[in-house]
Amino acid sequence: MKNLLKSLLLLSLLTFTACSEDSNPTSSEPTLTGTWKLTAITIHTGSGDLNLLPEAIGYSMTVVLNEDGTYQATYTDADGQYTETGTWTEAGGKLTITVDGVPETVEYTLSGNKLTFSTTMDIEGFGTQNVTLEFTKQ
Protein backbone atom coordinates (compact mmCIF):
# COMPACT_ATOMS: atom_id res chain seq x y z
CA MET A 1 0.00 0.00 0.00
CA LYS A 2 2.88 2.37 0.86
CA ASN A 3 4.47 1.71 -2.55
CA LEU A 4 1.19 2.47 -4.30
CA LEU A 5 0.87 5.72 -2.35
CA LYS A 6 4.45 6.69 -3.16
CA SER A 7 3.91 5.89 -6.84
CA LEU A 8 0.73 7.98 -6.96
CA LEU A 9 2.45 10.86 -5.18
CA LEU A 10 5.43 10.68 -7.55
CA LEU A 11 3.13 10.53 -10.56
CA SER A 12 1.19 13.56 -9.27
CA LEU A 13 4.38 15.55 -8.76
CA LEU A 14 5.65 14.67 -12.24
CA THR A 15 2.34 15.65 -13.78
CA PHE A 16 2.31 19.05 -12.09
CA THR A 17 5.96 19.83 -12.77
CA ALA A 18 5.78 18.67 -16.38
CA CYS A 19 3.11 21.24 -17.16
CA SER A 20 4.47 24.69 -17.75
CA GLU A 21 2.86 27.87 -18.91
CA ASP A 22 3.21 28.43 -22.63
CA SER A 23 5.35 31.53 -23.16
CA ASN A 24 3.94 31.98 -26.66
CA PRO A 25 0.28 30.98 -26.50
CA THR A 26 -1.79 30.81 -29.64
CA SER A 27 -5.36 32.00 -29.57
CA SER A 28 -7.96 29.56 -30.78
CA GLU A 29 -10.73 32.10 -30.32
CA PRO A 30 -12.52 32.97 -33.54
CA THR A 31 -11.94 36.48 -34.81
CA LEU A 32 -14.06 38.77 -36.95
CA THR A 33 -11.15 39.90 -39.08
CA GLY A 34 -10.87 38.18 -42.42
CA THR A 35 -12.89 37.44 -45.53
CA TRP A 36 -16.48 36.27 -45.11
CA LYS A 37 -18.74 34.84 -47.82
CA LEU A 38 -22.53 34.85 -47.54
CA THR A 39 -23.58 31.19 -47.52
CA ALA A 40 -27.19 31.19 -46.27
CA ILE A 41 -30.15 33.56 -46.07
CA THR A 42 -33.19 32.92 -43.90
CA ILE A 43 -36.20 35.15 -44.51
CA HIS A 44 -38.53 35.27 -41.50
CA THR A 45 -42.04 35.72 -42.89
CA GLY A 46 -45.35 35.73 -41.06
CA SER A 47 -46.02 32.24 -42.40
CA GLY A 48 -42.66 30.72 -41.45
CA ASP A 49 -39.00 30.78 -42.39
CA LEU A 50 -37.75 30.60 -45.95
CA ASN A 51 -34.18 29.25 -46.23
CA LEU A 52 -32.28 30.26 -49.35
CA LEU A 53 -28.85 29.65 -50.78
CA PRO A 54 -27.55 32.95 -52.20
CA GLU A 55 -26.34 31.40 -55.45
CA ALA A 56 -29.79 29.83 -56.03
CA ILE A 57 -31.28 33.32 -56.25
CA GLY A 58 -28.42 34.82 -58.27
CA TYR A 59 -26.87 36.73 -55.37
CA SER A 60 -23.44 36.75 -53.79
CA MET A 61 -21.78 38.83 -51.10
CA THR A 62 -18.24 38.85 -49.79
CA VAL A 63 -17.23 40.98 -46.81
CA VAL A 64 -13.66 41.76 -45.78
CA LEU A 65 -13.11 42.99 -42.22
CA ASN A 66 -9.53 44.27 -41.95
CA GLU A 67 -7.51 44.46 -38.73
CA ASP A 68 -7.17 48.23 -39.17
CA GLY A 69 -10.95 48.68 -38.82
CA THR A 70 -11.70 49.15 -42.51
CA TYR A 71 -14.43 47.24 -44.29
CA GLN A 72 -15.20 46.28 -47.88
CA ALA A 73 -18.22 44.41 -49.19
CA THR A 74 -18.75 43.20 -52.74
CA TYR A 75 -22.30 42.37 -53.85
CA THR A 76 -23.31 40.68 -57.08
CA ASP A 77 -26.90 40.37 -58.29
CA ALA A 78 -28.84 40.42 -61.57
CA ASP A 79 -28.01 44.13 -62.00
CA GLY A 80 -24.24 43.73 -61.68
CA GLN A 81 -21.50 43.99 -59.12
CA TYR A 82 -21.21 46.69 -56.43
CA THR A 83 -18.51 47.48 -53.90
CA GLU A 84 -19.04 49.32 -50.63
CA THR A 85 -16.32 50.51 -48.25
CA GLY A 86 -16.33 51.90 -44.76
CA THR A 87 -15.23 51.10 -41.23
CA TRP A 88 -16.19 48.54 -38.62
CA THR A 89 -15.97 48.11 -34.87
CA GLU A 90 -17.00 45.39 -32.45
CA ALA A 91 -17.99 45.66 -28.81
CA GLY A 92 -20.00 43.43 -26.52
CA GLY A 93 -21.27 41.05 -29.20
CA LYS A 94 -22.34 43.90 -31.48
CA LEU A 95 -20.87 44.65 -34.88
CA THR A 96 -21.10 48.21 -36.20
CA ILE A 97 -20.51 48.88 -39.89
CA THR A 98 -20.24 52.55 -40.90
CA VAL A 99 -20.67 53.47 -44.57
CA ASP A 100 -20.75 57.12 -45.71
CA GLY A 101 -20.88 58.22 -42.08
CA VAL A 102 -24.01 56.17 -41.34
CA PRO A 103 -23.51 53.42 -38.73
CA GLU A 104 -25.56 50.22 -38.61
CA THR A 105 -25.21 48.00 -35.55
CA VAL A 106 -26.26 44.36 -35.33
CA GLU A 107 -25.87 41.68 -32.69
CA TYR A 108 -23.92 38.77 -34.06
CA THR A 109 -23.01 35.20 -33.24
CA LEU A 110 -19.56 33.84 -34.06
CA SER A 111 -19.02 30.10 -33.85
CA GLY A 112 -15.90 28.66 -35.43
CA ASN A 113 -15.92 29.81 -39.04
CA LYS A 114 -19.61 30.88 -39.05
CA LEU A 115 -20.74 34.48 -38.52
CA THR A 116 -24.50 34.99 -38.18
CA PHE A 117 -26.60 38.09 -37.62
CA SER A 118 -30.16 39.28 -38.11
CA THR A 119 -31.23 42.48 -39.83
CA THR A 120 -33.96 43.82 -42.08
CA MET A 121 -33.67 43.91 -45.86
CA ASP A 122 -35.76 45.02 -48.80
CA ILE A 123 -36.26 41.86 -50.82
CA GLU A 124 -37.82 42.01 -54.25
CA GLY A 125 -41.18 40.25 -54.15
CA PHE A 126 -41.21 40.16 -50.35
CA GLY A 127 -40.81 43.82 -49.33
CA THR A 128 -38.97 44.69 -46.10
CA GLN A 129 -38.37 41.49 -44.15
CA ASN A 130 -36.47 40.31 -41.10
CA VAL A 131 -33.62 38.13 -42.29
CA THR A 132 -30.79 36.12 -40.82
CA LEU A 133 -27.55 36.11 -42.80
CA GLU A 134 -24.93 33.42 -42.34
CA PHE A 135 -21.38 33.99 -43.52
CA THR A 136 -18.55 31.46 -43.71
CA LYS A 137 -14.95 32.54 -43.21
CA GLN A 138 -12.82 31.96 -46.28
Secondary structure, 3 states (H helix, E strand, C coil): CHHHHHHHHHHHHHHHHHCCCCCCCCCCCCCCCEEEEEEEEEEEECCEEEEECHHHHCCEEEEEECCCCEEEEEEEECCEEEEEEEEEEEECCEEEEEECCEEEEEEEEEECCEEEEEEEEEECCCEEEEEEEEEEEC
